[in-house]
């Protein structure tokens, strides 16, 4: 196994560099980007849902915020 290398890259960047080194077709890269975006979106939604539950927010709260003037 390779020893960890100290660089300014994150663990995600290292992993993506390994993928990009494979010389995949463009359609595969696009599919990978979409999978990553979908994963991060789902993670953000889960976190937002949890925060809403913890703070007691509901649909009425969101409607009120939408109708407030800035």
mmCIF file of the N, C-alpha and C atoms, coordinates in Angstrom:
data_MODEL
# 
_entry.id   MODEL 
# 
loop_
_atom_site.group_PDB 
_atom_site.id 
_atom_site.type_symbol 
_atom_site.label_atom_id 
_atom_site.label_alt_id 
_atom_site.label_comp_id 
_atom_site.label_asym_id 
_atom_site.label_entity_id 
_atom_site.label_seq_id 
_atom_site.pdbx_PDB_ins_code 
_atom_site.Cartn_x 
_atom_site.Cartn_y 
_atom_site.Cartn_z 
_atom_site.occupancy 
_atom_site.B_iso_or_equiv 
_atom_site.pdbx_formal_charge 
_atom_site.auth_seq_id 
_atom_site.auth_comp_id 
_atom_site.auth_asym_id 
_atom_site.auth_atom_id 
_atom_site.pdbx_PDB_model_num 
ATOM 1   N N  . UNK A 1 1  ? 0.844   -1.176 0.000   1.00 0.00 ? 1  UNK A N  1 
ATOM 2   C CA . UNK A 1 1  ? 0.000   0.000  0.000   1.00 0.00 ? 1  UNK A CA 1 
ATOM 3   C C  . UNK A 1 1  ? 0.885   1.233  0.000   1.00 0.00 ? 1  UNK A C  1 
ATOM 4   N N  . UNK A 1 2  ? 0.428   2.259  -0.690  1.00 0.00 ? 2  UNK A N  1 
ATOM 5   C CA . UNK A 1 2  ? 1.197   3.494  -0.773  1.00 0.00 ? 2  UNK A CA 1 
ATOM 6   C C  . UNK A 1 2  ? 1.072   4.297  0.508   1.00 0.00 ? 2  UNK A C  1 
ATOM 7   N N  . UNK A 1 3  ? 2.186   4.926  0.899   1.00 0.00 ? 3  UNK A N  1 
ATOM 8   C CA . UNK A 1 3  ? 2.180   5.786  2.075   1.00 0.00 ? 3  UNK A CA 1 
ATOM 9   C C  . UNK A 1 3  ? 1.481   7.088  1.718   1.00 0.00 ? 3  UNK A C  1 
ATOM 10  N N  . UNK A 1 4  ? 0.751   7.687  2.675   1.00 0.00 ? 4  UNK A N  1 
ATOM 11  C CA . UNK A 1 4  ? 0.080   8.964  2.396   1.00 0.00 ? 4  UNK A CA 1 
ATOM 12  C C  . UNK A 1 4  ? 1.088   10.041 2.034   1.00 0.00 ? 4  UNK A C  1 
ATOM 13  N N  . UNK A 1 5  ? 0.733   10.849 1.063   1.00 0.00 ? 5  UNK A N  1 
ATOM 14  C CA . UNK A 1 5  ? 1.594   11.932 0.616   1.00 0.00 ? 5  UNK A CA 1 
ATOM 15  C C  . UNK A 1 5  ? 1.000   13.242 1.119   1.00 0.00 ? 5  UNK A C  1 
ATOM 16  N N  . UNK A 1 6  ? 1.827   14.084 1.686   1.00 0.00 ? 6  UNK A N  1 
ATOM 17  C CA . UNK A 1 6  ? 1.355   15.362 2.200   1.00 0.00 ? 6  UNK A CA 1 
ATOM 18  C C  . UNK A 1 6  ? 1.298   16.375 1.055   1.00 0.00 ? 6  UNK A C  1 
ATOM 19  N N  . UNK A 1 7  ? 0.076   16.745 0.653   1.00 0.00 ? 7  UNK A N  1 
ATOM 20  C CA . UNK A 1 7  ? -0.132  17.731 -0.401  1.00 0.00 ? 7  UNK A CA 1 
ATOM 21  C C  . UNK A 1 7  ? -1.267  18.646 0.016   1.00 0.00 ? 7  UNK A C  1 
ATOM 22  N N  . UNK A 1 8  ? -1.463  19.720 -0.733  1.00 0.00 ? 8  UNK A N  1 
ATOM 23  C CA . UNK A 1 8  ? -2.578  20.606 -0.410  1.00 0.00 ? 8  UNK A CA 1 
ATOM 24  C C  . UNK A 1 8  ? -3.931  20.047 -0.868  1.00 0.00 ? 8  UNK A C  1 
ATOM 25  N N  . UNK A 1 9  ? -3.943  18.849 -1.464  1.00 0.00 ? 9  UNK A N  1 
ATOM 26  C CA . UNK A 1 9  ? -5.182  18.249 -1.955  1.00 0.00 ? 9  UNK A CA 1 
ATOM 27  C C  . UNK A 1 9  ? -5.959  17.570 -0.831  1.00 0.00 ? 9  UNK A C  1 
ATOM 28  N N  . UNK A 1 10 ? -7.281  17.595 -0.969  1.00 0.00 ? 10 UNK A N  1 
ATOM 29  C CA . UNK A 1 10 ? -8.127  16.877 -0.020  1.00 0.00 ? 10 UNK A CA 1 
ATOM 30  C C  . UNK A 1 10 ? -8.203  15.406 -0.421  1.00 0.00 ? 10 UNK A C  1 
ATOM 31  N N  . UNK A 1 11 ? -8.779  14.593 0.458   1.00 0.00 ? 11 UNK A N  1 
ATOM 32  C CA . UNK A 1 11 ? -8.930  13.181 0.127   1.00 0.00 ? 11 UNK A CA 1 
ATOM 33  C C  . UNK A 1 11 ? -9.826  12.994 -1.099  1.00 0.00 ? 11 UNK A C  1 
ATOM 34  N N  . UNK A 1 12 ? -10.833 13.849 -1.255  1.00 0.00 ? 12 UNK A N  1 
ATOM 35  C CA . UNK A 1 12 ? -11.706 13.778 -2.429  1.00 0.00 ? 12 UNK A CA 1 
ATOM 36  C C  . UNK A 1 12 ? -10.932 14.124 -3.696  1.00 0.00 ? 12 UNK A C  1 
ATOM 37  N N  . UNK A 1 13 ? -10.115 15.145 -3.634  1.00 0.00 ? 13 UNK A N  1 
ATOM 38  C CA . UNK A 1 13 ? -9.325  15.524 -4.805  1.00 0.00 ? 13 UNK A CA 1 
ATOM 39  C C  . UNK A 1 13 ? -8.368  14.406 -5.212  1.00 0.00 ? 13 UNK A C  1 
ATOM 40  N N  . UNK A 1 14 ? -7.774  13.753 -4.235  1.00 0.00 ? 14 UNK A N  1 
ATOM 41  C CA . UNK A 1 14 ? -6.894  12.621 -4.540  1.00 0.00 ? 14 UNK A CA 1 
ATOM 42  C C  . UNK A 1 14 ? -7.667  11.522 -5.256  1.00 0.00 ? 14 UNK A C  1 
ATOM 43  N N  . UNK A 1 15 ? -8.844  11.215 -4.755  1.00 0.00 ? 15 UNK A N  1 
ATOM 44  C CA . UNK A 1 15 ? -9.657  10.155 -5.357  1.00 0.00 ? 15 UNK A CA 1 
ATOM 45  C C  . UNK A 1 15 ? -10.056 10.525 -6.781  1.00 0.00 ? 15 UNK A C  1 
ATOM 46  N N  . UNK A 1 16 ? -10.449 11.771 -6.981  1.00 0.00 ? 16 UNK A N  1 
ATOM 47  C CA . UNK A 1 16 ? -10.829 12.209 -8.326  1.00 0.00 ? 16 UNK A CA 1 
ATOM 48  C C  . UNK A 1 16 ? -9.637  12.183 -9.278  1.00 0.00 ? 16 UNK A C  1 
ATOM 49  N N  . UNK A 1 17 ? -8.467  12.519 -8.791  1.00 0.00 ? 17 UNK A N  1 
ATOM 50  C CA . UNK A 1 17 ? -7.278  12.433 -9.635  1.00 0.00 ? 17 UNK A CA 1 
ATOM 51  C C  . UNK A 1 17 ? -7.034  10.998 -10.088 1.00 0.00 ? 17 UNK A C  1 
ATOM 52  N N  . UNK A 1 18 ? -7.286  10.033 -9.212  1.00 0.00 ? 18 UNK A N  1 
ATOM 53  C CA . UNK A 1 18 ? -7.146  8.627  -9.591  1.00 0.00 ? 18 UNK A CA 1 
ATOM 54  C C  . UNK A 1 18 ? -8.141  8.265  -10.697 1.00 0.00 ? 18 UNK A C  1 
ATOM 55  N N  . UNK A 1 19 ? -9.374  8.762  -10.568 1.00 0.00 ? 19 UNK A N  1 
ATOM 56  C CA . UNK A 1 19 ? -10.396 8.485  -11.583 1.00 0.00 ? 19 UNK A CA 1 
ATOM 57  C C  . UNK A 1 19 ? -10.010 9.129  -12.909 1.00 0.00 ? 19 UNK A C  1 
ATOM 58  N N  . UNK A 1 20 ? -9.621  10.401 -12.867 1.00 0.00 ? 20 UNK A N  1 
ATOM 59  C CA . UNK A 1 20 ? -9.280  11.100 -14.101 1.00 0.00 ? 20 UNK A CA 1 
ATOM 60  C C  . UNK A 1 20 ? -8.035  10.514 -14.772 1.00 0.00 ? 20 UNK A C  1 
ATOM 61  N N  . UNK A 1 21 ? -7.185  9.873  -14.026 1.00 0.00 ? 21 UNK A N  1 
ATOM 62  C CA . UNK A 1 21 ? -6.006  9.242  -14.604 1.00 0.00 ? 21 UNK A CA 1 
ATOM 63  C C  . UNK A 1 21 ? -6.375  8.016  -15.432 1.00 0.00 ? 21 UNK A C  1 
ATOM 64  N N  . UNK A 1 22 ? -7.617  7.544  -15.300 1.00 0.00 ? 22 UNK A N  1 
ATOM 65  C CA . UNK A 1 22 ? -8.059  6.355  -16.030 1.00 0.00 ? 22 UNK A CA 1 
ATOM 66  C C  . UNK A 1 22 ? -8.389  6.643  -17.496 1.00 0.00 ? 22 UNK A C  1 
ATOM 67  N N  . UNK A 1 23 ? -8.443  7.902  -17.891 1.00 0.00 ? 23 UNK A N  1 
ATOM 68  C CA . UNK A 1 23 ? -8.764  8.289  -19.262 1.00 0.00 ? 23 UNK A CA 1 
ATOM 69  C C  . UNK A 1 23 ? -10.122 7.732  -19.692 1.00 0.00 ? 23 UNK A C  1 
ATOM 70  N N  . UNK A 1 24 ? -11.130 8.049  -18.911 1.00 0.00 ? 24 UNK A N  1 
ATOM 71  C CA . UNK A 1 24 ? -12.492 7.607  -19.183 1.00 0.00 ? 24 UNK A CA 1 
ATOM 72  C C  . UNK A 1 24 ? -13.107 8.424  -20.308 1.00 0.00 ? 24 UNK A C  1 
ATOM 73  N N  . UNK A 1 25 ? -14.076 7.856  -21.000 1.00 0.00 ? 25 UNK A N  1 
ATOM 74  C CA . UNK A 1 25 ? -14.803 8.638  -22.011 1.00 0.00 ? 25 UNK A CA 1 
ATOM 75  C C  . UNK A 1 25 ? -15.557 9.786  -21.348 1.00 0.00 ? 25 UNK A C  1 
ATOM 76  N N  . UNK A 1 26 ? -15.798 10.845 -22.119 1.00 0.00 ? 26 UNK A N  1 
ATOM 77  C CA . UNK A 1 26 ? -16.474 12.028 -21.592 1.00 0.00 ? 26 UNK A CA 1 
ATOM 78  C C  . UNK A 1 26 ? -17.828 11.693 -20.985 1.00 0.00 ? 26 UNK A C  1 
ATOM 79  N N  . UNK A 1 27 ? -18.579 10.782 -21.598 1.00 0.00 ? 27 UNK A N  1 
ATOM 80  C CA . UNK A 1 27 ? -19.901 10.450 -21.049 1.00 0.00 ? 27 UNK A CA 1 
ATOM 81  C C  . UNK A 1 27 ? -19.783 9.788  -19.677 1.00 0.00 ? 27 UNK A C  1 
ATOM 82  N N  . UNK A 1 28 ? -18.714 9.034  -19.436 1.00 0.00 ? 28 UNK A N  1 
ATOM 83  C CA . UNK A 1 28 ? -18.500 8.449  -18.109 1.00 0.00 ? 28 UNK A CA 1 
ATOM 84  C C  . UNK A 1 28 ? -18.169 9.534  -17.084 1.00 0.00 ? 28 UNK A C  1 
ATOM 85  N N  . UNK A 1 29 ? -17.350 10.491 -17.488 1.00 0.00 ? 29 UNK A N  1 
ATOM 86  C CA . UNK A 1 29 ? -17.010 11.589 -16.577 1.00 0.00 ? 29 UNK A CA 1 
ATOM 87  C C  . UNK A 1 29 ? -18.253 12.398 -16.223 1.00 0.00 ? 29 UNK A C  1 
ATOM 88  N N  . UNK A 1 30 ? -19.105 12.637 -17.213 1.00 0.00 ? 30 UNK A N  1 
ATOM 89  C CA . UNK A 1 30 ? -20.343 13.357 -16.957 1.00 0.00 ? 30 UNK A CA 1 
ATOM 90  C C  . UNK A 1 30 ? -21.224 12.572 -15.986 1.00 0.00 ? 30 UNK A C  1 
ATOM 91  N N  . UNK A 1 31 ? -21.309 11.266 -16.170 1.00 0.00 ? 31 UNK A N  1 
ATOM 92  C CA . UNK A 1 31 ? -22.103 10.423 -15.267 1.00 0.00 ? 31 UNK A CA 1 
ATOM 93  C C  . UNK A 1 31 ? -21.545 10.472 -13.850 1.00 0.00 ? 31 UNK A C  1 
ATOM 94  N N  . UNK A 1 32 ? -20.234 10.467 -13.717 1.00 0.00 ? 32 UNK A N  1 
ATOM 95  C CA . UNK A 1 32 ? -19.594 10.537 -12.395 1.00 0.00 ? 32 UNK A CA 1 
ATOM 96  C C  . UNK A 1 32 ? -19.887 11.884 -11.742 1.00 0.00 ? 32 UNK A C  1 
ATOM 97  N N  . UNK A 1 33 ? -19.787 12.959 -12.518 1.00 0.00 ? 33 UNK A N  1 
ATOM 98  C CA . UNK A 1 33 ? -20.102 14.282 -11.978 1.00 0.00 ? 33 UNK A CA 1 
ATOM 99  C C  . UNK A 1 33 ? -21.546 14.347 -11.490 1.00 0.00 ? 33 UNK A C  1 
ATOM 100 N N  . UNK A 1 34 ? -22.442 13.760 -12.263 1.00 0.00 ? 34 UNK A N  1 
ATOM 101 C CA . UNK A 1 34 ? -23.851 13.758 -11.864 1.00 0.00 ? 34 UNK A CA 1 
ATOM 102 C C  . UNK A 1 34 ? -24.067 12.939 -10.596 1.00 0.00 ? 34 UNK A C  1 
ATOM 103 N N  . UNK A 1 35 ? -23.378 11.809 -10.484 1.00 0.00 ? 35 UNK A N  1 
ATOM 104 C CA . UNK A 1 35 ? -23.501 10.989 -9.268  1.00 0.00 ? 35 UNK A CA 1 
ATOM 105 C C  . UNK A 1 35 ? -23.011 11.753 -8.050  1.00 0.00 ? 35 UNK A C  1 
ATOM 106 N N  . UNK A 1 36 ? -21.891 12.458 -8.202  1.00 0.00 ? 36 UNK A N  1 
ATOM 107 C CA . UNK A 1 36 ? -21.346 13.234 -7.087  1.00 0.00 ? 36 UNK A CA 1 
ATOM 108 C C  . UNK A 1 36 ? -22.316 14.349 -6.707  1.00 0.00 ? 36 UNK A C  1 
ATOM 109 N N  . UNK A 1 37 ? -22.848 15.058 -7.705  1.00 0.00 ? 37 UNK A N  1 
ATOM 110 C CA . UNK A 1 37 ? -23.791 16.140 -7.439  1.00 0.00 ? 37 UNK A CA 1 
ATOM 111 C C  . UNK A 1 37 ? -25.041 15.608 -6.747  1.00 0.00 ? 37 UNK A C  1 
ATOM 112 N N  . UNK A 1 38 ? -25.551 14.474 -7.222  1.00 0.00 ? 38 UNK A N  1 
ATOM 113 C CA . UNK A 1 38 ? -26.740 13.871 -6.618  1.00 0.00 ? 38 UNK A CA 1 
ATOM 114 C C  . UNK A 1 38 ? -26.476 13.475 -5.168  1.00 0.00 ? 38 UNK A C  1 
ATOM 115 N N  . UNK A 1 39 ? -25.316 12.888 -4.915  1.00 0.00 ? 39 UNK A N  1 
ATOM 116 C CA . UNK A 1 39 ? -24.932 12.480 -3.566  1.00 0.00 ? 39 UNK A CA 1 
ATOM 117 C C  . UNK A 1 39 ? -24.865 13.690 -2.632  1.00 0.00 ? 39 UNK A C  1 
ATOM 118 N N  . UNK A 1 40 ? -24.190 14.762 -3.082  1.00 0.00 ? 40 UNK A N  1 
ATOM 119 C CA . UNK A 1 40 ? -24.042 15.951 -2.241  1.00 0.00 ? 40 UNK A CA 1 
ATOM 120 C C  . UNK A 1 40 ? -25.377 16.649 -2.024  1.00 0.00 ? 40 UNK A C  1 
ATOM 121 N N  . UNK A 1 41 ? -26.241 16.669 -3.044  1.00 0.00 ? 41 UNK A N  1 
ATOM 122 C CA . UNK A 1 41 ? -27.561 17.254 -2.893  1.00 0.00 ? 41 UNK A CA 1 
ATOM 123 C C  . UNK A 1 41 ? -28.381 16.482 -1.864  1.00 0.00 ? 41 UNK A C  1 
ATOM 124 N N  . UNK A 1 42 ? -28.347 15.172 -1.941  1.00 0.00 ? 42 UNK A N  1 
ATOM 125 C CA . UNK A 1 42 ? -29.098 14.350 -0.986  1.00 0.00 ? 42 UNK A CA 1 
ATOM 126 C C  . UNK A 1 42 ? -28.574 14.553 0.437   1.00 0.00 ? 42 UNK A C  1 
ATOM 127 N N  . UNK A 1 43 ? -27.277 14.676 0.569   1.00 0.00 ? 43 UNK A N  1 
ATOM 128 C CA . UNK A 1 43 ? -26.676 14.919 1.880   1.00 0.00 ? 43 UNK A CA 1 
ATOM 129 C C  . UNK A 1 43 ? -27.123 16.268 2.440   1.00 0.00 ? 43 UNK A C  1 
ATOM 130 N N  . UNK A 1 44 ? -27.153 17.296 1.587   1.00 0.00 ? 44 UNK A N  1 
ATOM 131 C CA . UNK A 1 44 ? -27.597 18.623 2.015   1.00 0.00 ? 44 UNK A CA 1 
ATOM 132 C C  . UNK A 1 44 ? -29.082 18.602 2.389   1.00 0.00 ? 44 UNK A C  1 
ATOM 133 N N  . UNK A 1 45 ? -29.892 17.898 1.608   1.00 0.00 ? 45 UNK A N  1 
ATOM 134 C CA . UNK A 1 45 ? -31.323 17.799 1.920   1.00 0.00 ? 45 UNK A CA 1 
ATOM 135 C C  . UNK A 1 45 ? -31.548 17.107 3.260   1.00 0.00 ? 45 UNK A C  1 
ATOM 136 N N  . UNK A 1 46 ? -30.804 16.045 3.493   1.00 0.00 ? 46 UNK A N  1 
ATOM 137 C CA . UNK A 1 46 ? -30.931 15.314 4.757   1.00 0.00 ? 46 UNK A CA 1 
ATOM 138 C C  . UNK A 1 46 ? -30.580 16.221 5.927   1.00 0.00 ? 46 UNK A C  1 
ATOM 139 N N  . UNK A 1 47 ? -29.501 16.966 5.790   1.00 0.00 ? 47 UNK A N  1 
ATOM 140 C CA . UNK A 1 47 ? -29.069 17.879 6.853   1.00 0.00 ? 47 UNK A CA 1 
ATOM 141 C C  . UNK A 1 47 ? -30.109 18.981 7.066   1.00 0.00 ? 47 UNK A C  1 
ATOM 142 N N  . UNK A 1 48 ? -30.621 19.562 5.981   1.00 0.00 ? 48 UNK A N  1 
ATOM 143 C CA . UNK A 1 48 ? -31.629 20.619 6.097   1.00 0.00 ? 48 UNK A CA 1 
ATOM 144 C C  . UNK A 1 48 ? -32.901 20.089 6.750   1.00 0.00 ? 48 UNK A C  1 
ATOM 145 N N  . UNK A 1 49 ? -33.297 18.882 6.401   1.00 0.00 ? 49 UNK A N  1 
ATOM 146 C CA . UNK A 1 49 ? -34.481 18.272 7.000   1.00 0.00 ? 49 UNK A CA 1 
ATOM 147 C C  . UNK A 1 49 ? -34.280 18.083 8.497   1.00 0.00 ? 49 UNK A C  1 
ATOM 148 N N  . UNK A 1 50 ? -33.108 17.628 8.886   1.00 0.00 ? 50 UNK A N  1 
ATOM 149 C CA . UNK A 1 50 ? -32.817 17.407 10.296  1.00 0.00 ? 50 UNK A CA 1 
ATOM 150 C C  . UNK A 1 50 ? -32.822 18.721 11.066  1.00 0.00 ? 50 UNK A C  1 
ATOM 151 N N  . UNK A 1 51 ? -32.233 19.749 10.497  1.00 0.00 ? 51 UNK A N  1 
ATOM 152 C CA . UNK A 1 51 ? -32.218 21.061 11.138  1.00 0.00 ? 51 UNK A CA 1 
ATOM 153 C C  . UNK A 1 51 ? -33.644 21.580 11.297  1.00 0.00 ? 51 UNK A C  1 
ATOM 154 N N  . UNK A 1 52 ? -34.458 21.424 10.244  1.00 0.00 ? 52 UNK A N  1 
ATOM 155 C CA . UNK A 1 52 ? -35.856 21.861 10.306  1.00 0.00 ? 52 UNK A CA 1 
ATOM 156 C C  . UNK A 1 52 ? -36.610 21.147 11.411  1.00 0.00 ? 52 UNK A C  1 
ATOM 157 N N  . UNK A 1 53 ? -36.407 19.847 11.533  1.00 0.00 ? 53 UNK A N  1 
ATOM 158 C CA . UNK A 1 53 ? -37.069 19.082 12.591  1.00 0.00 ? 53 UNK A CA 1 
ATOM 159 C C  . UNK A 1 53 ? -36.595 19.534 13.961  1.00 0.00 ? 53 UNK A C  1 
ATOM 160 N N  . UNK A 1 54 ? -35.286 19.706 14.116  1.00 0.00 ? 54 UNK A N  1 
ATOM 161 C CA . UNK A 1 54 ? -34.720 20.112 15.404  1.00 0.00 ? 54 UNK A CA 1 
ATOM 162 C C  . UNK A 1 54 ? -35.246 21.480 15.848  1.00 0.00 ? 54 UNK A C  1 
ATOM 163 N N  . UNK A 1 55 ? -35.441 22.388 14.889  1.00 0.00 ? 55 UNK A N  1 
ATOM 164 C CA . UNK A 1 55 ? -35.881 23.742 15.216  1.00 0.00 ? 55 UNK A CA 1 
ATOM 165 C C  . UNK A 1 55 ? -37.400 23.894 15.178  1.00 0.00 ? 55 UNK A C  1 
ATOM 166 N N  . UNK A 1 56 ? -38.096 22.829 14.794  1.00 0.00 ? 56 UNK A N  1 
ATOM 167 C CA . UNK A 1 56 ? -39.552 22.876 14.773  1.00 0.00 ? 56 UNK A CA 1 
ATOM 168 C C  . UNK A 1 56 ? -40.138 23.616 13.586  1.00 0.00 ? 56 UNK A C  1 
ATOM 169 N N  . UNK A 1 57 ? -39.364 23.768 12.521  1.00 0.00 ? 57 UNK A N  1 
ATOM 170 C CA . UNK A 1 57 ? -39.876 24.420 11.322  1.00 0.00 ? 57 UNK A CA 1 
ATOM 171 C C  . UNK A 1 57 ? -40.863 23.493 10.621  1.00 0.00 ? 57 UNK A C  1 
ATOM 172 N N  . UNK A 1 58 ? -41.861 24.122 9.965   1.00 0.00 ? 58 UNK A N  1 
ATOM 173 C CA . UNK A 1 58 ? -42.829 23.341 9.190   1.00 0.00 ? 58 UNK A CA 1 
ATOM 174 C C  . UNK A 1 58 ? -43.186 24.132 7.939   1.00 0.00 ? 58 UNK A C  1 
ATOM 175 N N  . UNK A 1 59 ? -44.166 23.642 7.196   1.00 0.00 ? 59 UNK A N  1 
ATOM 176 C CA . UNK A 1 59 ? -44.554 24.316 5.959   1.00 0.00 ? 59 UNK A CA 1 
ATOM 177 C C  . UNK A 1 59 ? -45.020 25.745 6.220   1.00 0.00 ? 59 UNK A C  1 
ATOM 178 N N  . UNK A 1 60 ? -45.735 25.972 7.317   1.00 0.00 ? 60 UNK A N  1 
ATOM 179 C CA . UNK A 1 60 ? -46.205 27.318 7.654   1.00 0.00 ? 60 UNK A CA 1 
ATOM 180 C C  . UNK A 1 60 ? -45.024 28.262 7.881   1.00 0.00 ? 60 UNK A C  1 
ATOM 181 N N  . UNK A 1 61 ? -43.972 27.767 8.512   1.00 0.00 ? 61 UNK A N  1 
ATOM 182 C CA . UNK A 1 61 ? -42.769 28.581 8.742   1.00 0.00 ? 61 UNK A CA 1 
ATOM 183 C C  . UNK A 1 61 ? -42.161 29.001 7.400   1.00 0.00 ? 61 UNK A C  1 
ATOM 184 N N  . UNK A 1 62 ? -42.047 28.050 6.493   1.00 0.00 ? 62 UNK A N  1 
ATOM 185 C CA . UNK A 1 62 ? -41.452 28.337 5.186   1.00 0.00 ? 62 UNK A CA 1 
ATOM 186 C C  . UNK A 1 62 ? -42.314 29.331 4.399   1.00 0.00 ? 62 UNK A C  1 
ATOM 187 N N  . UNK A 1 63 ? -43.626 29.155 4.449   1.00 0.00 ? 63 UNK A N  1 
ATOM 188 C CA . UNK A 1 63 ? -44.534 30.080 3.761   1.00 0.00 ? 63 UNK A CA 1 
ATOM 189 C C  . UNK A 1 63 ? -44.385 31.493 4.322   1.00 0.00 ? 63 UNK A C  1 
ATOM 190 N N  . UNK A 1 64 ? -44.279 31.598 5.641   1.00 0.00 ? 64 UNK A N  1 
ATOM 191 C CA . UNK A 1 64 ? -44.113 32.902 6.290   1.00 0.00 ? 64 UNK A CA 1 
ATOM 192 C C  . UNK A 1 64 ? -42.835 33.567 5.802   1.00 0.00 ? 64 UNK A C  1 
ATOM 193 N N  . UNK A 1 65 ? -41.736 32.794 5.762   1.00 0.00 ? 65 UNK A N  1 
ATOM 194 C CA . UNK A 1 65 ? -40.458 33.344 5.306   1.00 0.00 ? 65 UNK A CA 1 
ATOM 195 C C  . UNK A 1 65 ? -40.540 33.799 3.851   1.00 0.00 ? 65 UNK A C  1 
ATOM 196 N N  . UNK A 1 66 ? -41.207 33.022 3.023   1.00 0.00 ? 66 UNK A N  1 
ATOM 197 C CA . UNK A 1 66 ? -41.329 33.368 1.612   1.00 0.00 ? 66 UNK A CA 1 
ATOM 198 C C  . UNK A 1 66 ? -42.107 34.653 1.399   1.00 0.00 ? 66 UNK A C  1 
ATOM 199 N N  . UNK A 1 67 ? -43.053 34.907 2.278   1.00 0.00 ? 67 UNK A N  1 
ATOM 200 C CA . UNK A 1 67 ? -43.913 36.085 2.126   1.00 0.00 ? 67 UNK A CA 1 
ATOM 201 C C  . UNK A 1 67 ? -43.402 37.324 2.843   1.00 0.00 ? 67 UNK A C  1 
ATOM 202 N N  . UNK A 1 68 ? -42.308 37.193 3.602   1.00 0.00 ? 68 UNK A N  1 
ATOM 203 C CA . UNK A 1 68 ? -41.739 38.356 4.280   1.00 0.00 ? 68 UNK A CA 1 
ATOM 204 C C  . UNK A 1 68 ? -41.041 39.249 3.282   1.00 0.00 ? 68 UNK A C  1 
ATOM 205 N N  . UNK A 1 69 ? -41.133 40.552 3.513   1.00 0.00 ? 69 UNK A N  1 
ATOM 206 C CA . UNK A 1 69 ? -40.407 41.487 2.652   1.00 0.00 ? 69 UNK A CA 1 
ATOM 207 C C  . UNK A 1 69 ? -38.987 41.626 3.167   1.00 0.00 ? 69 UNK A C  1 
ATOM 208 N N  . UNK A 1 70 ? -38.050 41.725 2.236   1.00 0.00 ? 70 UNK A N  1 
ATOM 209 C CA . UNK A 1 70 ? -36.638 41.846 2.608   1.00 0.00 ? 70 UNK A CA 1 
ATOM 210 C C  . UNK A 1 70 ? -36.282 43.261 2.923   1.00 0.00 ? 70 UNK A C  1 
# 
